[in-house]
Amino acid sequence: MQEPQDDLPIVIEPPQLADSAVIWLHGLGADGNDFVGIVPELGLPESHGVRFVFPHAKHQEVTINGGMSMRAWYDIRSLDFMGDVDAAGIRVACYQVYDLIKQQIACGIPADRILLAGFSQGGLIALHAALSYEQELAGVLAMSTYCPMYEQFYMHRGIPIMMVHGLSDPVIPLEVAEHSRQMLLKKGYQIEWHTYPMQHQVCADEIADIAAWLKQVLKL
């Protein structure tokens, strides 16, 4: 029987021939199904050509959760999000995302029509992969996340970045996300930043803002 971590991504094809793609990464302990339901809420045009790809992270032991094995893009070793970083695990996950990008390019979608999105752990990987991939992508959406390895980024300073966060997030504190944003701004990146009266979750106003941003970036 095939191992769960070898699951293929969930792919939602558009009503028209695909001319762009959004690769959306879930958070810790979830799987690719986590954000499938957000697609109809985005209110995309009926004739849109956006393919949505929802990959599953592999199962691995997560230190902060008592070594329990779960779907995770990288290990979280402590609550020192910006200092105690699983850099090797993050790099491995980024290469998984690079492969997904290359698959879309092989299907005829150019890099500048491919957008990365992610929530929490998935948002970190979306940011790191988009800012380190060899070609500039269409944009990156980072939801309720942080960016501990900002020092290494210098490419693609023109890429559209949207960061969104809950004002009372108990998992990834707002100040951690705000610090990540400030460091990326100092590196020369332009960031659309939104906060919402919520915790570590998604809310309706946030989805509306994401939808507007996606339509702008992908010119829908």
C-alpha positions as CSV (number, residue, x, y, z in Angstrom):
1,M,0.0,0.0,0.0
2,Q,1.3,3.5,-0.8
3,E,2.6,5.5,2.1
4,P,0.4,8.5,3.1
5,Q,3.3,10.9,2.6
6,D,3.5,9.9,-1.1
7,D,0.0,11.3,-1.7
8,L,-0.3,13.3,-4.9
9,P,-1.4,17.0,-4.6
10,I,-5.1,17.8,-4.9
11,V,-5.6,19.7,-8.1
12,I,-8.6,21.8,-9.0
13,E,-8.8,22.6,-12.7
14,P,-10.3,25.8,-13.9
15,P,-13.4,26.1,-16.1
16,Q,-11.2,27.3,-19.0
17,L,-7.8,26.2,-20.2
18,A,-5.3,26.8,-17.3
19,D,-3.2,29.9,-17.9
20,S,-2.0,30.4,-14.3
21,A,-1.6,28.4,-11.1
22,V,-1.8,28.9,-7.4
23,I,0.2,26.4,-5.3
24,W,-1.3,26.6,-1.8
25,L,0.4,25.0,1.2
26,H,-1.4,23.9,4.4
27,G,-0.3,24.4,8.0
28,L,1.1,22.0,10.6
29,G,-0.9,18.8,11.1
30,A,-3.3,19.5,8.3
31,D,-3.2,18.3,4.7
32,G,-3.9,19.5,1.2
33,N,-7.7,19.4,1.8
34,D,-7.4,22.2,4.3
35,F,-7.8,25.1,1.8
36,V,-9.7,23.4,-1.0
37,G,-13.0,25.0,0.3
38,I,-11.6,28.5,0.0
39,V,-11.6,28.4,-3.9
40,P,-15.3,29.0,-4.4
41,E,-15.2,31.8,-1.8
42,L,-12.7,33.8,-3.9
43,G,-15.4,34.8,-6.3
44,L,-13.1,34.4,-9.4
45,P,-14.6,35.2,-12.8
46,E,-16.6,32.3,-14.3
47,S,-14.2,32.1,-17.2
48,H,-11.0,32.1,-15.1
49,G,-8.0,30.0,-16.0
50,V,-6.5,29.5,-12.5
51,R,-5.4,26.0,-11.6
52,F,-5.2,25.4,-7.8
53,V,-2.7,22.9,-6.5
54,F,-2.9,21.7,-2.8
55,P,0.1,19.5,-1.9
56,H,0.4,17.4,1.2
57,A,3.4,17.8,3.5
58,K,5.2,14.5,4.4
59,H,4.8,13.0,7.8
60,Q,7.6,13.7,10.2
61,E,8.2,14.0,14.0
62,V,7.6,17.5,15.4
63,T,9.7,18.3,18.4
64,I,7.4,20.9,19.9
65,N,4.5,18.4,19.8
66,G,6.3,15.8,21.9
67,G,8.0,14.2,18.9
68,M,4.6,13.2,17.5
69,S,4.6,12.3,13.8
70,M,2.3,14.5,11.6
71,R,2.2,16.2,8.3
72,A,4.8,19.0,8.6
73,W,6.9,21.0,6.1
74,Y,9.7,21.2,8.7
75,D,10.4,20.6,12.4
76,I,9.5,23.2,15.0
77,R,12.0,22.7,17.8
78,S,10.9,25.5,20.2
79,L,8.9,28.6,20.5
80,D,11.9,30.7,19.5
81,F,10.5,31.0,16.0
82,M,13.1,33.4,14.7
83,G,16.2,31.8,16.4
84,D,15.8,28.1,16.7
85,V,15.2,27.3,13.0
86,D,15.1,24.0,11.2
87,A,16.9,25.5,8.2
88,A,17.7,22.1,6.6
89,G,14.0,21.0,6.8
90,I,12.9,24.3,5.3
91,R,15.3,23.9,2.4
92,V,14.0,20.4,1.7
93,A,10.4,21.6,1.7
94,C,11.4,24.5,-0.7
95,Y,12.8,21.9,-3.1
96,Q,9.5,20.1,-3.0
97,V,7.8,23.3,-3.9
98,Y,10.3,24.0,-6.7
99,D,9.4,20.6,-8.2
100,L,5.7,21.6,-8.1
101,I,6.5,24.9,-9.8
102,K,8.5,23.1,-12.5
103,Q,5.6,20.7,-13.1
104,Q,3.3,23.7,-13.8
105,I,5.9,25.2,-16.1
106,A,6.2,21.9,-17.9
107,C,2.4,22.0,-18.4
108,G,2.8,25.3,-20.2
109,I,2.2,27.9,-17.4
110,P,5.1,30.4,-17.2
111,A,6.7,31.2,-13.9
112,D,5.3,34.7,-13.8
113,R,1.8,33.2,-13.8
114,I,2.5,30.9,-10.9
115,L,1.6,32.1,-7.4
116,L,2.6,30.5,-4.1
117,A,0.3,30.7,-1.0
118,G,0.4,29.2,2.4
119,F,-0.9,29.2,5.9
120,S,1.4,29.1,9.0
121,Q,4.1,26.6,8.3
122,G,2.9,26.6,4.7
123,G,3.2,30.3,4.5
124,L,6.8,30.3,5.6
125,I,7.6,27.7,2.9
126,A,5.7,29.8,0.3
127,L,7.7,32.9,1.2
128,H,11.1,31.1,1.3
129,A,10.4,29.2,-1.9
130,A,9.1,32.2,-3.8
131,L,12.0,34.5,-2.8
132,S,14.7,31.8,-3.6
133,Y,13.3,30.2,-6.8
134,E,15.5,30.8,-9.9
135,Q,12.7,32.7,-11.7
136,E,10.4,35.4,-10.4
137,L,6.9,34.1,-9.7
138,A,3.6,36.0,-10.0
139,G,3.4,36.6,-6.2
140,V,3.3,35.1,-2.8
141,L,0.6,35.0,-0.1
142,A,1.8,34.4,3.4
143,M,-1.0,33.8,5.9
144,S,-0.4,33.8,9.7
145,T,3.3,33.1,9.4
146,Y,6.8,34.4,9.8
147,C,10.1,34.6,7.9
148,P,13.2,33.6,10.1
149,M,15.7,33.3,7.2
150,Y,15.2,36.7,5.8
151,E,18.9,37.5,5.7
152,Q,19.5,35.1,2.8
153,F,17.0,36.8,0.4
154,Y,18.1,39.3,-2.3
155,M,16.4,38.2,-5.5
156,H,13.0,39.1,-6.9
157,R,12.5,42.3,-4.9
158,G,9.7,43.3,-7.3
159,I,7.5,40.2,-6.5
160,P,4.1,41.0,-5.1
161,I,3.9,39.9,-1.4
162,M,0.8,39.8,0.7
163,M,1.1,39.1,4.4
164,V,-2.0,38.7,6.6
165,H,-2.2,37.9,10.4
166,G,-4.5,37.7,13.3
167,L,-4.2,40.4,16.0
168,S,-4.6,37.9,18.8
169,D,-2.8,34.9,17.2
170,P,-1.7,32.7,20.2
171,V,0.4,30.3,18.0
172,I,2.6,32.7,16.0
173,P,2.4,36.1,17.9
174,L,1.7,39.2,15.9
175,E,5.1,40.7,16.9
176,V,6.9,37.8,15.2
177,A,5.1,38.3,12.0
178,E,5.5,42.1,12.2
179,H,9.3,41.7,12.8
180,S,9.5,39.4,9.7
181,R,7.7,42.0,7.7
182,Q,10.0,44.8,8.8
183,M,13.1,42.8,8.0
184,L,11.8,42.0,4.5
185,L,11.0,45.7,4.0
186,K,14.6,46.5,5.0
187,K,15.7,44.0,2.3
188,G,13.8,46.0,-0.3
189,Y,10.7,44.0,-0.7
190,Q,7.3,45.6,-1.0
191,I,4.6,44.0,1.2
192,E,0.8,44.4,1.3
193,W,0.0,43.9,5.0
194,H,-3.3,43.2,6.6
195,T,-4.3,42.3,10.2
196,Y,-7.7,41.1,11.5
197,P,-9.4,40.6,14.9
198,M,-8.8,36.9,14.9
199,Q,-6.5,34.2,16.3
200,H,-4.6,31.5,14.2
201,Q,-7.3,31.1,11.6
202,V,-8.9,32.6,8.6
203,C,-11.8,35.0,8.5
204,A,-14.3,36.4,5.9
205,D,-12.7,39.8,5.6
206,E,-9.3,38.2,5.1
207,I,-10.7,36.0,2.3
208,A,-12.2,39.1,0.6
209,D,-8.8,40.9,0.8
210,I,-7.0,37.8,-0.6
211,A,-9.5,37.5,-3.4
212,A,-9.0,41.1,-4.4
213,W,-5.2,40.7,-4.3
214,L,-5.3,37.5,-6.3
215,K,-7.4,39.1,-9.0
216,Q,-5.1,42.1,-9.2
217,V,-1.8,40.1,-9.3
218,L,-3.1,37.5,-11.8
219,K,-5.0,40.1,-13.8
220,L,-8.3,38.3,-13.6
